[in-house]
Amino acid sequence: MAKIGYIKEQVASIGELLKSRKKEDILMDPWLVRGLKYSMQTAVEAMIDLAYHIAAKKFGHAPGDARDAMRILLEGGLITRDRLTGYSAMIGFRNRVIHGYQEVSAEKVYEMARNELGDFEQFICEIGAVLEDGENKTNDGR
């Protein structure tokens, strides 16, 4: 699925940046911070899109918002309560970035990138089987 590929691409790019540059260098460069913020934001948005898709297609629910979509995945047994907490924090970060609820500091952007990359990979693992099953049914005509 394209959204999973997009998330993996963003995670790889962010990981490469974090490995190749010192924290101070990233924080001193406003363009790197903006790029990091955008990559994190759009990766979270892709994660939310997948959660909405699964909530609707697999569980027959139309989520009211992104956290509701994750709650539906929790109730469906796809994610754990611990993971829900982490994903909810990522959604909160995304909301602050795009809605301007509060300024997100360069330090916070860096820390989210440093600490949350594994959460994207975990999410893909948790939902991967459901998406593969759905694709197989579509491809088989069932």
Residue frames as qw, qx, qy, qz and C-alpha x, y, z in Angstrom:
[[0.000, 0.889, 0.458, 0.000, 0.00, 0.00, 0.00],
 [0.392, 0.663, -0.016, 0.638, 1.30, 3.44, -0.93],
 [0.386, -0.846, 0.082, -0.359, 0.81, 4.93, 2.56],
 [0.874, -0.424, 0.138, 0.192, 3.04, 2.29, 4.15],
 [0.737, 0.312, 0.107, 0.590, 5.70, 2.94, 1.54],
 [0.071, 0.823, -0.001, 0.563, 5.46, 6.66, 2.23],
 [0.636, -0.750, 0.122, -0.134, 5.87, 6.15, 5.98],
 [0.901, -0.159, 0.157, 0.373, 8.88, 3.89, 5.43],
 [0.536, 0.570, 0.083, 0.618, 10.42, 6.47, 3.10],
 [0.186, -0.866, 0.073, -0.458, 10.00, 9.25, 5.66],
 [0.806, -0.572, 0.147, 0.031, 11.36, 7.09, 8.48],
 [0.849, 0.109, 0.128, 0.501, 14.41, 6.18, 6.39],
 [0.321, 0.709, 0.029, 0.628, 15.05, 9.83, 5.46],
 [0.435, -0.831, 0.107, -0.330, 14.66, 11.02, 9.03],
 [0.902, -0.366, 0.135, 0.183, 16.89, 8.22, 10.30],
 [0.730, 0.345, 0.074, 0.585, 19.57, 9.10, 7.77],
 [0.040, 0.822, -0.050, 0.566, 19.47, 12.77, 8.77],
 [0.650, -0.724, 0.136, -0.188, 19.74, 11.91, 12.46],
 [0.917, -0.158, 0.149, 0.334, 22.70, 9.60, 11.79],
 [0.647, 0.429, 0.126, 0.617, 24.55, 11.97, 9.48],
 [0.053, 0.688, -0.064, 0.721, 24.19, 15.23, 11.40],
 [0.266, -0.096, -0.671, 0.685, 24.81, 16.25, 14.98],
 [0.114, -0.727, -0.657, 0.163, 21.85, 17.42, 16.98],
 [0.180, -0.667, -0.071, 0.720, 23.29, 20.93, 17.24],
 [0.119, -0.137, 0.578, 0.796, 23.77, 21.15, 13.48],
 [0.047, -0.497, -0.806, -0.319, 20.16, 20.17, 12.86],
 [0.195, -0.767, -0.519, 0.324, 18.80, 22.57, 15.45],
 [0.209, -0.560, 0.112, 0.794, 20.85, 25.46, 14.07],
 [0.026, -0.029, 0.656, 0.754, 19.55, 24.98, 10.52],
 [0.486, 0.259, 0.356, -0.755, 15.95, 26.20, 10.16],
 [0.629, 0.319, -0.461, -0.539, 15.54, 24.38, 6.83],
 [0.342, 0.116, -0.929, 0.087, 16.53, 21.05, 8.36],
 [0.183, 0.158, 0.716, -0.655, 14.12, 21.63, 11.23],
 [0.573, 0.321, 0.001, -0.754, 11.32, 22.51, 8.79],
 [0.564, 0.273, -0.707, -0.329, 12.07, 19.41, 6.73],
 [0.158, 0.030, -0.928, 0.336, 12.11, 17.23, 9.82],
 [0.353, 0.229, 0.488, -0.765, 8.85, 18.74, 11.00],
 [0.623, 0.329, -0.260, -0.660, 7.22, 18.20, 7.60],
 [0.464, 0.204, -0.853, -0.122, 8.43, 14.61, 7.33],
 [0.009, 0.085, 0.860, -0.503, 7.15, 13.80, 10.82],
 [0.451, 0.284, 0.259, -0.805, 3.84, 15.55, 10.20],
 [0.642, 0.316, -0.405, -0.570, 3.16, 13.82, 6.89],
 [0.338, 0.131, -0.930, 0.060, 4.23, 10.41, 8.20],
 [0.182, 0.183, 0.736, -0.626, 1.75, 10.80, 11.08],
 [0.552, 0.339, -0.001, -0.762, -0.92, 11.87, 8.58],
 [0.545, 0.245, -0.729, -0.334, -0.28, 8.72, 6.53],
 [0.124, -0.011, -0.925, 0.358, -0.56, 6.68, 9.72],
 [0.365, 0.274, 0.451, -0.767, -3.89, 8.36, 10.50],
 [0.582, 0.320, -0.370, -0.649, -5.15, 7.70, 6.97],
 [0.415, 0.127, -0.898, -0.065, -4.35, 4.00, 7.40],
 [0.058, 0.134, 0.805, -0.575, -6.11, 3.92, 10.76],
 [0.503, 0.312, 0.131, -0.795, -9.23, 5.52, 9.24],
 [0.555, 0.285, -0.631, -0.461, -9.15, 3.05, 6.35],
 [0.297, 0.028, -0.941, 0.157, -8.87, 0.01, 8.62],
 [0.222, 0.184, 0.621, -0.729, -11.50, 1.30, 11.06],
 [0.582, 0.334, -0.041, -0.740, -13.97, 1.70, 8.20],
 [0.615, 0.315, -0.627, -0.361, -13.15, -1.35, 6.09],
 [0.392, 0.090, -0.896, 0.190, -12.37, -3.96, 8.73],
 [0.084, -0.237, -0.764, 0.594, -14.45, -2.80, 11.67],
 [0.025, -0.624, -0.677, -0.390, -17.26, -0.89, 9.93],
 [0.279, -0.786, -0.347, 0.430, -16.79, 2.28, 11.97],
 [0.352, 0.737, 0.086, 0.570, -16.38, 5.84, 10.75],
 [0.538, -0.311, -0.384, 0.683, -14.01, 7.42, 13.30],
 [0.048, -0.952, -0.292, 0.075, -14.83, 10.88, 14.59],
 [0.060, 0.931, -0.360, -0.013, -11.17, 11.90, 14.65],
 [0.525, 0.523, -0.662, 0.112, -7.67, 10.46, 14.51],
 [0.161, -0.329, 0.800, -0.476, -7.57, 9.35, 18.14],
 [0.775, 0.098, 0.327, -0.531, -10.96, 7.70, 17.70],
 [0.784, 0.446, -0.393, -0.177, -9.57, 5.77, 14.73],
 [0.271, 0.438, -0.796, 0.317, -6.73, 4.50, 16.92],
 [0.488, -0.162, 0.614, -0.598, -9.20, 3.61, 19.67],
 [0.875, 0.247, -0.012, -0.417, -11.12, 1.48, 17.16],
 [0.635, 0.458, -0.617, 0.075, -7.89, -0.31, 16.26],
 [0.098, -0.354, 0.770, -0.521, -7.27, -0.90, 19.98],
 [0.695, 0.016, 0.419, -0.584, -10.77, -2.32, 20.49],
 [0.863, 0.382, -0.200, -0.264, -10.26, -4.51, 17.42],
 [0.883, -0.348, 0.267, 0.170, -7.09, -5.95, 18.93],
 [0.725, 0.599, -0.022, 0.339, -4.71, -4.52, 16.34],
 [0.273, 0.593, -0.393, 0.647, -2.77, -2.26, 18.68],
 [0.536, -0.346, -0.648, 0.416, -2.02, -2.34, 22.41],
 [0.255, -0.922, -0.288, 0.045, -2.99, 0.25, 24.99],
 [0.533, -0.556, 0.179, 0.612, 0.69, 1.20, 25.39],
 [0.387, 0.167, 0.526, 0.738, 0.98, 1.76, 21.64],
 [0.004, 0.812, 0.524, 0.255, -2.24, 3.81, 21.69],
 [0.376, -0.841, -0.099, 0.376, -0.63, 6.20, 24.16],
 [0.458, -0.324, 0.406, 0.722, 2.39, 6.68, 21.90],
 [0.251, 0.417, 0.642, 0.593, 0.30, 7.06, 18.76],
 [0.126, -0.887, -0.445, 0.005, -1.92, 9.57, 20.55],
 [0.390, -0.707, 0.101, 0.581, 1.15, 11.65, 21.41],
 [0.376, -0.015, 0.571, 0.730, 2.21, 11.56, 17.75],
 [0.080, 0.692, 0.624, 0.353, -1.26, 12.72, 16.71],
 [0.278, -0.883, -0.239, 0.292, -1.02, 15.54, 19.25],
 [0.425, -0.417, 0.336, 0.730, 2.32, 16.59, 17.78],
 [0.253, 0.312, 0.662, 0.633, 0.83, 16.60, 14.28],
 [0.075, -0.832, -0.542, -0.096, -2.16, 18.65, 15.48],
 [0.342, -0.788, -0.036, 0.512, 0.06, 21.24, 17.13],
 [0.391, -0.187, 0.489, 0.757, 2.14, 21.53, 13.96],
 [0.139, 0.357, 0.663, 0.643, -0.67, 21.94, 11.45],
 [0.194, -0.799, -0.536, -0.192, -3.28, 23.74, 13.52],
 [0.237, 0.516, -0.231, 0.790, -0.86, 26.02, 15.32],
 [0.618, -0.680, -0.384, -0.091, -2.34, 25.27, 18.74],
 [0.470, -0.829, 0.208, 0.220, 1.06, 26.12, 20.14],
 [0.369, 0.775, -0.507, -0.072, 4.50, 26.66, 18.70],
 [0.983, -0.118, 0.049, 0.131, 6.50, 23.46, 18.37],
 [0.214, -0.853, 0.424, 0.218, 10.12, 24.19, 19.21],
 [0.565, 0.574, -0.586, -0.091, 13.00, 22.90, 17.13],
 [0.116, -0.373, 0.859, -0.331, 14.09, 20.89, 20.17],
 [0.675, 0.115, 0.548, -0.480, 10.67, 19.22, 20.41],
 [0.769, 0.523, -0.196, -0.312, 10.70, 18.39, 16.69],
 [0.330, 0.551, -0.761, 0.090, 14.13, 16.83, 17.07],
 [0.312, -0.218, 0.821, -0.426, 13.14, 14.83, 20.15],
 [0.791, 0.267, 0.290, -0.468, 9.97, 13.54, 18.49],
 [0.697, 0.562, -0.413, -0.168, 12.00, 12.45, 15.48],
 [0.137, 0.495, -0.822, 0.246, 14.66, 10.82, 17.64],
 [0.325, -0.116, 0.804, -0.485, 12.19, 9.01, 19.90],
 [0.680, 0.298, 0.372, -0.556, 9.23, 8.13, 17.68],
 [0.405, 0.451, -0.648, -0.461, 10.71, 6.53, 14.55],
 [0.020, 0.068, -0.994, 0.084, 10.30, 3.09, 16.08],
 [0.418, 0.347, 0.587, -0.600, 6.61, 3.81, 16.67],
 [0.559, 0.497, -0.267, -0.608, 6.04, 4.19, 12.93],
 [0.330, 0.310, -0.877, -0.162, 7.69, 0.84, 12.30],
 [0.160, 0.091, 0.892, -0.413, 5.68, -0.78, 15.10],
 [0.532, 0.415, 0.254, -0.693, 2.44, 0.59, 13.66],
 [0.535, 0.442, -0.548, -0.467, 3.25, -0.84, 10.24],
 [0.163, 0.152, -0.971, 0.088, 3.94, -4.24, 11.81],
 [0.294, 0.207, 0.727, -0.585, 0.71, -4.15, 13.80],
 [0.581, 0.510, 0.213, -0.597, -1.53, -3.29, 10.86],
 [0.125, 0.466, -0.726, -0.490, 0.44, -4.97, 8.09],
 [0.157, 0.096, 0.982, 0.051, -1.34, -8.31, 8.26],
 [0.349, 0.609, 0.557, -0.444, -4.76, -6.67, 8.06],
 [0.315, 0.715, -0.221, -0.583, -3.78, -4.66, 5.00],
 [0.035, 0.325, -0.879, -0.347, -2.15, -7.66, 3.29],
 [0.274, 0.294, 0.903, -0.152, -5.27, -9.73, 3.96],
 [0.374, 0.708, 0.303, -0.517, -7.45, -7.00, 2.45],
 [0.230, 0.632, -0.511, -0.536, -5.23, -6.72, -0.62],
 [0.108, -0.120, 0.970, 0.180, -5.25, -10.49, -1.12],
 [0.364, 0.492, 0.735, -0.291, -9.04, -10.56, -0.99],
 [0.354, 0.759, -0.017, -0.547, -9.20, -7.74, -3.52],
 [0.128, 0.537, -0.722, -0.417, -6.67, -9.41, -5.81],
 [0.161, 0.044, 0.985, 0.034, -8.41, -12.78, -5.52],
 [0.321, -0.240, -0.502, -0.766, -11.75, -11.18, -6.33],
 [0.428, -0.453, -0.774, 0.112, -13.28, -12.17, -3.01]]
